[in-house]
Amino acid sequence: MELYERLNLVNDESSLIAFVHALAKDRIASLAIEQVQPSSPYGPDALGWENTSIESFLESAASWAESTNFGLSQELSPDNPWKRFAVFLYCGKIYE
């Protein structure tokens, strides 16, 4: 299952944990690809990782949360905080 598909399934504690495991595996796979075939320093790493340090990951996730009212302006349901947090983590990967 693709990472984004797993993200869309988050609706409770166990599905959030499954997503976090998948996100970690995605990063590990990205690092393995980068060892063999490094990406350009001017774009994302393998598998779309824009933020490759913990500090840039967290800063981007926080920036996304601030700019979207934690996803509410993107029509994420306030009734599903599990998915909102999963999207927060996902945006740590992709948000610039």
PyRosetta script that sets phi, psi and omega in degrees:
from pyrosetta import init, pose_from_sequence

init()
pose = pose_from_sequence("MELYERLNLVNDESSLIAFVHALAKDRIASLAIEQVQPSSPYGPDALGWENTSIESFLESAASWAESTNFGLSQELSPDNPWKRFAVFLYCGKIYE")
pose.set_psi(1, 134.9)
pose.set_omega(1, 178.7)
pose.set_phi(2, -68.2)
pose.set_psi(2, 153.4)
pose.set_omega(2, -179.1)
pose.set_phi(3, -58.1)
pose.set_psi(3, -44.9)
pose.set_omega(3, -178.6)
pose.set_phi(4, -64.9)
pose.set_psi(4, -36.4)
pose.set_omega(4, 176.4)
pose.set_phi(5, -63.5)
pose.set_psi(5, -42.4)
pose.set_omega(5, 178.6)
pose.set_phi(6, -64.1)
pose.set_psi(6, -38.0)
pose.set_omega(6, 176.9)
pose.set_phi(7, -57.8)
pose.set_psi(7, -43.1)
pose.set_omega(7, -178.5)
pose.set_phi(8, -69.5)
pose.set_psi(8, -14.2)
pose.set_omega(8, 179.0)
pose.set_phi(9, -91.4)
pose.set_psi(9, -5.5)
pose.set_omega(9, -175.7)
pose.set_phi(10, -69.3)
pose.set_psi(10, 122.7)
pose.set_omega(10, 178.1)
pose.set_phi(11, -149.2)
pose.set_psi(11, 1.6)
pose.set_omega(11, 179.0)
pose.set_phi(12, -160.4)
pose.set_psi(12, -178.9)
pose.set_omega(12, -176.4)
pose.set_phi(13, -59.5)
pose.set_psi(13, -46.5)
pose.set_omega(13, -176.2)
pose.set_phi(14, -68.4)
pose.set_psi(14, -36.8)
pose.set_omega(14, 178.2)
pose.set_phi(15, -72.0)
pose.set_psi(15, -29.0)
pose.set_omega(15, 173.9)
pose.set_phi(16, -66.1)
pose.set_psi(16, -45.7)
pose.set_omega(16, 179.1)
pose.set_phi(17, -61.6)
pose.set_psi(17, -41.4)
pose.set_omega(17, 177.2)
pose.set_phi(18, -61.2)
pose.set_psi(18, -40.4)
pose.set_omega(18, 177.8)
pose.set_phi(19, -64.3)
pose.set_psi(19, -43.7)
pose.set_omega(19, -179.6)
pose.set_phi(20, -61.3)
pose.set_psi(20, -41.7)
pose.set_omega(20, 176.0)
pose.set_phi(21, -61.5)
pose.set_psi(21, -42.5)
pose.set_omega(21, 179.3)
pose.set_phi(22, -65.7)
pose.set_psi(22, -38.7)
pose.set_omega(22, 177.9)
pose.set_phi(23, -63.7)
pose.set_psi(23, -42.4)
pose.set_omega(23, 177.5)
pose.set_phi(24, -62.9)
pose.set_psi(24, -42.9)
pose.set_omega(24, 178.3)
pose.set_phi(25, -63.9)
pose.set_psi(25, -37.4)
pose.set_omega(25, 178.1)
pose.set_phi(26, -61.9)
pose.set_psi(26, -42.1)
pose.set_omega(26, 179.1)
pose.set_phi(27, -67.5)
pose.set_psi(27, -41.4)
pose.set_omega(27, 178.0)
pose.set_phi(28, -61.4)
pose.set_psi(28, -42.6)
pose.set_omega(28, 177.8)
pose.set_phi(29, -63.6)
pose.set_psi(29, -40.6)
pose.set_omega(29, 178.0)
pose.set_phi(30, -60.8)
pose.set_psi(30, -44.7)
pose.set_omega(30, 179.3)
pose.set_phi(31, -62.0)
pose.set_psi(31, -39.6)
pose.set_omega(31, 178.9)
pose.set_phi(32, -64.4)
pose.set_psi(32, -42.3)
pose.set_omega(32, 178.5)
pose.set_phi(33, -64.4)
pose.set_psi(33, -42.9)
pose.set_omega(33, -179.5)
pose.set_phi(34, -62.3)
pose.set_psi(34, -31.9)
pose.set_omega(34, 178.2)
pose.set_phi(35, -64.9)
pose.set_psi(35, -36.9)
pose.set_omega(35, -176.7)
pose.set_phi(36, -85.9)
pose.set_psi(36, -41.8)
pose.set_omega(36, -175.2)
pose.set_phi(37, -140.3)
pose.set_psi(37, 87.6)
pose.set_omega(37, -177.9)
pose.set_phi(38, -61.6)
pose.set_psi(38, 141.8)
pose.set_omega(38, 177.0)
pose.set_phi(39, -80.2)
pose.set_psi(39, 166.2)
pose.set_omega(39, 174.5)
pose.set_phi(40, -62.5)
pose.set_psi(40, 141.6)
pose.set_omega(40, 177.3)
pose.set_phi(41, -70.0)
pose.set_psi(41, -6.4)
pose.set_omega(41, -177.5)
pose.set_phi(42, -101.4)
pose.set_psi(42, 8.4)
pose.set_omega(42, 179.6)
pose.set_phi(43, -144.1)
pose.set_psi(43, -173.8)
pose.set_omega(43, -179.0)
pose.set_phi(44, -69.8)
pose.set_psi(44, 158.5)
pose.set_omega(44, 171.7)
pose.set_phi(45, -71.6)
pose.set_psi(45, 177.7)
pose.set_omega(45, 177.4)
pose.set_phi(46, -53.6)
pose.set_psi(46, 147.4)
pose.set_omega(46, 179.0)
pose.set_phi(47, 64.8)
pose.set_psi(47, 19.1)
pose.set_omega(47, 173.0)
pose.set_phi(48, 82.7)
pose.set_psi(48, 18.9)
pose.set_omega(48, -179.7)
pose.set_phi(49, -77.1)
pose.set_psi(49, 104.1)
pose.set_omega(49, 176.9)
pose.set_phi(50, -77.6)
pose.set_psi(50, -31.4)
pose.set_omega(50, -172.6)
pose.set_phi(51, -120.6)
pose.set_psi(51, 110.3)
pose.set_omega(51, -169.2)
pose.set_phi(52, -107.7)
pose.set_psi(52, 0.8)
pose.set_omega(52, 173.4)
pose.set_phi(53, -117.2)
pose.set_psi(53, 156.9)
pose.set_omega(53, -179.0)
pose.set_phi(54, -61.2)
pose.set_psi(54, -38.3)
pose.set_omega(54, -178.7)
pose.set_phi(55, -68.4)
pose.set_psi(55, -39.7)
pose.set_omega(55, 177.9)
pose.set_phi(56, -72.3)
pose.set_psi(56, -35.1)
pose.set_omega(56, 176.3)
pose.set_phi(57, -59.4)
pose.set_psi(57, -50.8)
pose.set_omega(57, -178.4)
pose.set_phi(58, -67.7)
pose.set_psi(58, -39.6)
pose.set_omega(58, 178.9)
pose.set_phi(59, -62.7)
pose.set_psi(59, -42.3)
pose.set_omega(59, 179.3)
pose.set_phi(60, -68.2)
pose.set_psi(60, -40.3)
pose.set_omega(60, 177.0)
pose.set_phi(61, -61.7)
pose.set_psi(61, -43.6)
pose.set_omega(61, 179.0)
pose.set_phi(62, -65.5)
pose.set_psi(62, -39.7)
pose.set_omega(62, 178.1)
pose.set_phi(63, -62.7)
pose.set_psi(63, -41.8)
pose.set_omega(63, 177.0)
pose.set_phi(64, -61.1)
pose.set_psi(64, -46.1)
pose.set_omega(64, -178.2)
pose.set_phi(65, -60.6)
pose.set_psi(65, -42.8)
pose.set_omega(65, 179.7)
pose.set_phi(66, -67.1)
pose.set_psi(66, -41.2)
pose.set_omega(66, -175.0)
pose.set_phi(67, -78.7)
pose.set_psi(67, -15.3)
pose.set_omega(67, -177.2)
pose.set_phi(68, -119.8)
pose.set_psi(68, 11.7)
pose.set_omega(68, -174.9)
pose.set_phi(69, 53.5)
pose.set_psi(69, 49.6)
pose.set_omega(69, -178.0)
pose.set_phi(70, 53.0)
pose.set_psi(70, 41.8)
pose.set_omega(70, 174.1)
pose.set_phi(71, 90.2)
pose.set_psi(71, -8.4)
pose.set_omega(71, -178.5)
pose.set_phi(72, -64.9)
pose.set_psi(72, -35.4)
pose.set_omega(72, 178.4)
pose.set_phi(73, -72.8)
pose.set_psi(73, -11.3)
pose.set_omega(73, 175.4)
pose.set_phi(74, -102.6)
pose.set_psi(74, 15.8)
pose.set_omega(74, 175.5)
pose.set_phi(75, 66.7)
pose.set_psi(75, 26.8)
pose.set_omega(75, 169.8)
pose.set_phi(76, -72.3)
pose.set_psi(76, 140.3)
pose.set_omega(76, -175.9)
pose.set_phi(77, -70.6)
pose.set_psi(77, 127.9)
pose.set_omega(77, 175.4)
pose.set_phi(78, -66.7)
pose.set_psi(78, -15.0)
pose.set_omega(78, -179.5)
pose.set_phi(79, -81.2)
pose.set_psi(79, -5.9)
pose.set_omega(79, -179.7)
pose.set_phi(80, -124.9)
pose.set_psi(80, 76.2)
pose.set_omega(80, 179.8)
pose.set_phi(81, -64.5)
pose.set_psi(81, -23.9)
pose.set_omega(81, 178.1)
pose.set_phi(82, -62.9)
pose.set_psi(82, -46.4)
pose.set_omega(82, -179.9)
pose.set_phi(83, -70.1)
pose.set_psi(83, -38.3)
pose.set_omega(83, 178.6)
pose.set_phi(84, -59.6)
pose.set_psi(84, -40.3)
pose.set_omega(84, 178.3)
pose.set_phi(85, -70.6)
pose.set_psi(85, -37.1)
pose.set_omega(85, 176.5)
pose.set_phi(86, -61.6)
pose.set_psi(86, -42.1)
pose.set_omega(86, 177.9)
pose.set_phi(87, -64.8)
pose.set_psi(87, -39.2)
pose.set_omega(87, 174.8)
pose.set_phi(88, -53.3)
pose.set_psi(88, -49.0)
pose.set_omega(88, 179.5)
pose.set_phi(89, -65.7)
pose.set_psi(89, -43.2)
pose.set_omega(89, 179.4)
pose.set_phi(90, -59.9)
pose.set_psi(90, -39.5)
pose.set_omega(90, -179.5)
pose.set_phi(91, -69.4)
pose.set_psi(91, -23.3)
pose.set_omega(91, 171.0)
pose.set_phi(92, -59.7)
pose.set_psi(92, -30.6)
pose.set_omega(92, 178.2)
pose.set_phi(93, -76.4)
pose.set_psi(93, -43.9)
pose.set_omega(93, -166.1)
pose.set_phi(94, -110.4)
pose.set_psi(94, -20.2)
pose.set_omega(94, -171.7)
pose.set_phi(95, -77.1)
pose.set_psi(95, 133.9)
pose.set_omega(95, 179.0)
pose.set_phi(96, -102.4)
pose.dump_pdb("model.pdb")
